[in-house]
Amino acid sequence: MRCYVNRFTLLLVIAVVPVLLLYYIASTTTPSLQLVGGDFDGLEDIVQQLNDAQSDNHRLRTQLGGLQAKLGEHNFSKTVPQCEIIHVCIVCAGYDASRHVTTVIKSILFYRHNTLHLHLVVDSISLPILNTLLESWEIPSVLYSFYSTSTIQQDVSWIPNAHYSGVYGLMKLQMPYVLPATVEKVLLLDTDVLFSADVAELWSMFDLFSADQYLGLVENLSDWYLHSSGLTAWPAVGRGFNTGVMLMQLRVMREKNWAKLWRHTANKYLPEAGPTKLADQDIINAVIKDNVRIVHTLPCNWNIQVTYRSTFEPTCYSTANVKVVHFNSPAKYQVYFGDSTKDAVSDYFKNIYFMFLQYDGNLLKHKSLAAKCHHQRSGNSTTHPTIADLLEKSVELSSACYHVEGIRQSSRGRLHLYYLKYNSSVDTESGDITLVAQLSIDRLGVLELLCEHWTGPMSLALYLSDAEAQQFHDFVSNSPSISHRQNIGYHVVFKTGTHYPVNYLRNIALNNARTQFIFLTDIDFLPMVNMYSYLREAANSYDIHNRKLALVVPAFETQQYRPAMPYDKVELKKYVDTGQIQIFRYDVWPAGHRPTNYSRWFNSSQPYEVSWEPNYEPYIVVSRELVPKYDERFFGFGWNKVSHIMEVDAQGFKMVVVPNAFIVHSPHAPSLDISQYRTSQVYRTCLKTLKKEFQKDLSRRYGIRALKYLSND
């Protein structure tokens, strides 16, 4: 009996182990392969399952063999040394491209394990945007260099080009001569690609190039070059190659005189093929047609092209092994096929895009590489001590103030200037005036009404998460009253903590206003009708550009969410008399606006001068060049405007109340910072400490003139 049991056990082990082994191989290879049944009571069942598994495994191997052949599977046993710098080049021009390239960069950073050097070919618009963005991002082991499109334009602008990218779509042709000679190889990308794998995997394919090969490209995944479109296409080998993802051996290309080769080819085919339809891609394919040995074919999953002309071959458009997705349709991420199968695959790829679009870019600052390499970037230090600095030095307060959540985090978050398209032709010498304000996502609803009341330029700083930035983009794009406005500069500061860095945001908006005069206000205030033209005229008539003069705009408030806005001063007086509108915060903070002297204002037809008093915080029109910046130590609620007006006064500005302009504050839910100020003794204690430090700073900088501020509490 024991012998029979042992034999049966041995047979069972011999039979089951291969089954489990095959099951493991199959399950780790593809999630769709499953073994049927699960009853191991009899040997016949085990044998049957073994046969089924072998059959499934054979079919799977056949499928994988075909897939590997199609993808051009290579042996990646040679890895890229972790401290080797991977060079990535992107042509990025304009406001939209600056926004799109950020998502590309986030996808690369998410998977990378190597030091990166970003080579960005930029125009006059994208240069300050991307330079500020990368500088404020402070990502370790990322280097970046900029190259002007203006120096390349003359080399390619002679080529007739019908592609929507314009002259910028031809500039990749010149990259061997744009990048420094020390850069011997580079990965070139379009701004509409996304990575779903480590860029080092693609970089390692340089090692597979033969001596004659200096371009690495994925086959074009449409039949465009087979002339199925009915349009005259440039010559290509078969279906041609897509240049949205391209490996370039720059050293070899320089040695082979690449510039002479592509120019000769372009001149050869232009008379017959006409203007390029796909920009640089047409010319590069024509070069390959005449010199097929120069190209190394990359696996198609390194450039999965999502366009209306895509063939959607299952071997390439599998979601199981995505490396790079390329939205090369003019519709980009809105492409829709009307075919359930294609749309299901397309939706999968679009989800990758939306994931990185909304991914918190701040997390990428803290992703450490396994190897400690050089080329680490470090951020600038704060010029003034923050509350956090004060608290660390204060023995008696540090333990208590430490619990003000987020207070130790830097308020200087990642900054994306001009997040949406802006009309850069606004003349800084035209005597124009810009409304300057800041807001968070919960104040977005006020924006439409504000735009109806203020038709002039605006500079707005927004404090948003990456996900909220997309909500903001969609809100503006779909708003009939805002979407057409291109005289509003939106500057997004990405969230880094729980406290609202109000004065940092104000400075961002102030610094990026382009007109001579600025109106410093808050987003919840609605200007009276036609106030833009009135203040512009007043600022010019008083010549405040050359004088330290601040025009005070009286502030009022209402408790109605969609108030009937008084047209002028006479109508405002009626609203005040009936109690529909009140002087701003007269019941809870009378000191804030008392010096404006509202009784005098209602009876005055001429401007009049007022003097600074403790806690005065009016909204003012000033010269952009002369006004001091806000003190960035103040965040959240409390003393952020009071401190600024103190410095305005300390610098010798006279304050004059204008007689025929006013703003009305609309109600809103209390912010988190206001709630904490009202409920937290720690918050108020820390703010009081900061007040004293600020007052002492004024005394040190302005001497005897600032002694009066020491008593302001």
JOJO-V98524 format. One record per residue. N is the residue number from 1. PSI is psi in degrees with one decimal (* if undefined). Layout:
<<N:PSI> <N:PSI>>
//
This chain:
<<1:-45.4> <2:-39.8> <3:-41.6> <4:-41.8> <5:-43.9> <6:-40.8> <7:-43.4> <8:-40.1> <9:-42.3> <10:-45.4> <11:-39.9> <12:-44.6> <13:-45.0> <14:-36.0> <15:-41.1> <16:-40.0> <17:-47.5> <18:-36.7> <19:-48.8> <20:-37.1> <21:-46.1> <22:-40.1> <23:-42.1> <24:-46.0> <25:-45.6> <26:-43.8> <27:-30.2> <28:-13.3> <29:-43.3> <30:134.9> <31:-15.1> <32:-14.5> <33:125.0> <34:143.0> <35:134.9> <36:155.1> <37:172.8> <38:12.4> <39:109.4> <40:32.5> <41:-27.4> <42:153.7> <43:-33.3> <44:-39.1> <45:-39.1> <46:-44.3> <47:-41.8> <48:-42.3> <49:-34.6> <50:-44.5> <51:-44.4> <52:-41.8> <53:-40.2> <54:-39.4> <55:-45.8> <56:-41.0> <57:-38.0> <58:-43.5> <59:-39.3> <60:-43.2> <61:-37.5> <62:-44.7> <63:-44.0> <64:-36.5> <65:-43.9> <66:-39.9> <67:-42.4> <68:-38.8> <69:-41.2> <70:-41.2> <71:-11.0> <72:48.5> <73:132.5> <74:163.1> <75:115.8> <76:34.2> <77:-29.1> <78:112.5> <79:159.7> <80:127.5> <81:138.4> <82:-24.4> <83:4.1> <84:134.3> <85:128.8> <86:123.2> <87:124.7> <88:129.8> <89:133.9> <90:132.9> <91:122.3> <92:109.3> <93:132.2> <94:173.2> <95:-47.7> <96:-44.8> <97:-35.9> <98:-34.6> <99:-42.4> <100:-37.6> <101:-25.1> <102:-39.5> <103:-38.6> <104:-47.4> <105:-41.2> <106:-40.5> <107:-36.6> <108:-45.8> <109:-32.2> <110:-38.2> <111:-16.2> <112:153.7> <113:10.0> <114:161.4> <115:137.3> <116:145.0> <117:112.5> <118:122.4> <119:107.7> <120:118.7> <121:114.1> <122:156.8> <123:-173.2> <124:-20.3> <125:-50.8> <126:-22.8> <127:-57.2> <128:-31.0> <129:-52.1> <130:-33.8> <131:-45.1> <132:-42.5> <133:-51.4> <134:-36.0> <135:-40.7> <136:-20.2> <137:-39.7> <138:53.3> <139:128.4> <140:148.8> <141:36.2> <142:119.1> <143:156.3> <144:144.5> <145:151.1> <146:144.8> <147:131.8> <148:133.8> <149:-25.7> <150:-29.0> <151:-15.9> <152:-26.4> <153:-41.4> <154:-23.2> <155:-19.4> <156:-11.5> <157:-15.0> <158:-12.8> <159:120.8> <160:128.4> <161:124.7> <162:3.1> <163:148.1> <164:-17.1> <165:-11.6> <166:-149.5> <167:-25.4> <168:-27.2> <169:-9.1> <170:-8.4> <171:-21.5> <172:-20.9> <173:-28.5> <174:6.6> <175:-33.6> <176:-22.3> <177:-9.3> <178:-45.2> <179:151.5> <180:154.0> <181:-23.2> <182:-18.4> <183:108.3> <184:-18.5> <185:153.0> <186:152.6> <187:118.9> <188:135.5> <189:148.8> <190:164.8> <191:0.3> <192:28.6> <193:159.5> <194:137.4> <195:143.5> <196:27.2> <197:169.1> <198:127.8> <199:-22.2> <200:-29.8> <201:-44.3> <202:-40.7> <203:-35.5> <204:-17.3> <205:-11.5> <206:-32.3> <207:-13.5> <208:-4.7> <209:140.9> <210:176.9> <211:-27.9> <212:-13.0> <213:131.3> <214:4.8> <215:133.3> <216:117.7> <217:154.2> <218:143.9> <219:144.8> <220:125.8> <221:36.9> <222:172.1> <223:24.5> <224:-49.0> <225:-2.2> <226:7.8> <227:19.2> <228:-13.5> <229:-14.5> <230:-2.1> <231:153.7> <232:120.4> <233:154.9> <234:158.0> <235:149.9> <236:161.8> <237:111.4> <238:-124.8> <239:-2.1> <240:-172.7> <241:150.3> <242:131.6> <243:14.4> <244:-24.2> <245:116.0> <246:126.2> <247:131.1> <248:124.2> <249:89.7> <250:-39.6> <251:-45.0> <252:-40.2> <253:-37.8> <254:-41.2> <255:-33.9> <256:2.5> <257:59.8> <258:-38.7> <259:-43.1> <260:-39.8> <261:-49.5> <262:-32.0> <263:-42.4> <264:-42.5> <265:-42.0> <266:-45.6> <267:-30.7> <268:-42.0> <269:-15.8> <270:-44.2> <271:-34.8> <272:-45.6> <273:-21.2> <274:-168.7> <275:147.0> <276:137.3> <277:-30.2> <278:30.6> <279:-130.5> <280:-28.3> <281:-37.8> <282:-45.4> <283:-41.8> <284:-38.9> <285:-36.2> <286:-39.3> <287:-44.2> <288:-36.9> <289:-39.7> <290:-13.6> <291:65.1> <292:-21.7> <293:-14.5> <294:-10.9> <295:138.7> <296:122.4> <297:123.0> <298:154.6> <299:142.3> <300:-16.9> <301:-0.4> <302:4.6> <303:72.5> <304:107.6> <305:122.0> <306:95.2> <307:163.6> <308:-24.1> <309:-1.2> <310:141.4> <311:-20.6> <312:44.8> <313:130.7> <314:-33.4> <315:-30.2> <316:-32.8> <317:30.4> <318:140.0> <319:0.9> <320:-22.5> <321:51.1> <322:132.1> <323:-53.7> <324:130.6> <325:137.0> <326:111.0> <327:75.3> <328:20.7> <329:148.2> <330:-25.5> <331:-12.1> <332:-117.5> <333:3.1> <334:10.6> <335:136.1> <336:131.7> <337:-23.4> <338:15.5> <339:123.2> <340:-39.1> <341:-49.3> <342:-42.2> <343:-31.1> <344:-43.2> <345:-43.9> <346:-40.5> <347:-35.9> <348:-45.3> <349:-39.3> <350:-30.6> <351:-33.3> <352:-43.4> <353:-49.9> <354:-29.3> <355:-48.2> <356:-30.5> <357:-40.4> <358:-0.1> <359:137.3> <360:106.0> <361:-20.9> <362:-28.0> <363:-27.1> <364:-16.7> <365:-24.2> <366:4.2> <367:111.8> <368:141.4> <369:148.1> <370:-40.3> <371:142.4> <372:107.2> <373:168.7> <374:-168.2> <375:30.8> <376:136.2> <377:140.7> <378:145.2> <379:167.2> <380:149.9> <381:155.9> <382:134.5> <383:-29.8> <384:148.8> <385:137.9> <386:178.1> <387:-39.2> <388:-42.3> <389:-43.5> <390:-40.7> <391:-36.8> <392:-28.6> <393:-14.0> <394:109.0> <395:-42.3> <396:-20.5> <397:-17.1> <398:-42.3> <399:-35.2> <400:-47.8> <401:-16.7> <402:-28.0> <403:-1.0> <404:101.8> <405:129.5> <406:-1.0> <407:-25.5> <408:-9.9> <409:144.9> <410:137.0> <411:-10.3> <412:79.4> <413:176.9> <414:132.6> <415:123.7> <416:102.5> <417:149.5> <418:62.4> <419:-30.6> <420:167.4> <421:137.4> <422:140.8> <423:101.4> <424:2.8> <425:2.2> <426:124.5> <427:121.7> <428:-11.6> <429:14.1> <430:-1.7> <431:24.4> <432:171.5> <433:138.4> <434:132.7> <435:127.5> <436:125.0> <437:176.1> <438:157.9> <439:164.1> <440:179.2> <441:-30.6> <442:-10.1> <443:7.4> <444:-31.8> <445:-21.4> <446:-20.4> <447:-42.3> <448:-45.7> <449:-38.4> <450:-41.7> <451:-28.5> <452:-31.0> <453:-24.3> <454:108.6> <455:-8.2> <456:-174.6> <457:149.2> <458:146.2> <459:111.3> <460:129.6> <461:128.5> <462:135.5> <463:103.9> <464:155.1> <465:170.7> <466:-40.3> <467:-39.9> <468:-31.7> <469:-36.8> <470:-39.0> <471:-42.6> <472:-45.7> <473:-45.5> <474:-38.7> <475:-49.4> <476:-42.1> <477:-32.2> <478:2.9> <479:121.0> <480:-23.2> <481:-10.1> <482:-33.7> <483:-29.6> <484:-9.7> <485:124.4> <486:17.6> <487:22.5> <488:118.1> <489:113.3> <490:121.1> <491:112.8> <492:122.3> <493:120.0> <494:137.3> <495:138.9> <496:-9.2> <497:-171.8> <498:-20.4> <499:148.7> <500:113.5> <501:68.9> <502:-44.7> <503:-29.7> <504:-42.8> <505:-41.4> <506:-40.3> <507:-36.2> <508:-46.9> <509:-41.6> <510:-46.6> <511:-25.1> <512:8.1> <513:144.6> <514:-3.3> <515:168.0> <516:-37.1> <517:150.5> <518:144.6> <519:109.7> <520:110.5> <521:-174.4> <522:154.8> <523:-23.1> <524:-1.4> <525:131.3> <526:126.5> <527:154.1> <528:160.9> <529:136.1> <530:18.2> <531:-28.2> <532:-51.2> <533:-34.7> <534:-47.2> <535:-35.2> <536:-43.7> <537:-41.2> <538:-42.6> <539:-38.5> <540:-38.9> <541:-31.4> <542:-4.5> <543:44.9> <544:-7.0> <545:-33.7> <546:8.0> <547:146.3> <548:80.5> <549:128.7> <550:122.2> <551:121.0> <552:129.8> <553:114.8> <554:141.3> <555:138.0> <556:176.4> <557:157.7> <558:157.5> <559:5.5> <560:135.3> <561:-34.9> <562:73.9> <563:154.8> <564:111.2> <565:124.7> <566:140.2> <567:-39.2> <568:-172.3> <569:-37.9> <570:-46.0> <571:-35.3> <572:-41.9> <573:-38.1> <574:-40.9> <575:-37.4> <576:-42.0> <577:-32.9> <578:-1.9> <579:5.4> <580:-28.6> <581:141.9> <582:164.5> <583:138.3> <584:118.8> <585:28.8> <586:-25.7> <587:-24.2> <588:-22.1> <589:63.4> <590:-29.6> <591:-24.5> <592:-31.3> <593:8.9> <594:-43.3> <595:-18.7> <596:-28.6> <597:74.0> <598:-34.8> <599:-38.9> <600:-38.7> <601:-41.6> <602:-24.4> <603:9.8> <604:141.0> <605:0.3> <606:152.4> <607:153.5> <608:150.4> <609:142.8> <610:160.4> <611:153.8> <612:141.3> <613:159.3> <614:135.5> <615:13.4> <616:133.2> <617:64.4> <618:168.7> <619:130.8> <620:156.5> <621:126.9> <622:171.5> <623:130.6> <624:-36.0> <625:-27.3> <626:-26.5> <627:138.3> <628:158.7> <629:161.4> <630:148.4> <631:115.0> <632:-2.1> <633:-25.1> <634:124.7> <635:168.5> <636:-135.4> <637:138.8> <638:113.2> <639:10.8> <640:-39.5> <641:-36.5> <642:-45.3> <643:-36.3> <644:-44.9> <645:-33.1> <646:-43.1> <647:-34.9> <648:-45.7> <649:-41.5> <650:-30.2> <651:1.2> <652:16.2> <653:136.7> <654:145.5> <655:125.1> <656:127.2> <657:127.4> <658:141.9> <659:-19.3> <660:38.5> <661:146.9> <662:162.0> <663:151.5> <664:126.9> <665:132.4> <666:147.5> <667:154.1> <668:162.6> <669:145.9> <670:140.4> <671:166.7> <672:-39.3> <673:-38.3> <674:-42.7> <675:-41.6> <676:-37.2> <677:-41.4> <678:-29.7> <679:-17.8> <680:116.3> <681:-34.1> <682:-45.9> <683:-47.4> <684:-36.4> <685:-42.7> <686:-38.8> <687:-39.0> <688:-38.5> <689:-42.1> <690:-36.2> <691:-47.9> <692:-40.5> <693:-41.1> <694:-43.1> <695:-38.7> <696:-37.7> <697:-42.5> <698:-42.2> <699:-40.5> <700:-36.3> <701:-32.4> <702:1.7> <703:-139.4> <704:-26.8> <705:-23.8> <706:4.6> <707:-31.9> <708:-21.2> <709:-16.6> <710:-25.8> <711:-5.2> <712:116.5> <713:*>>
//
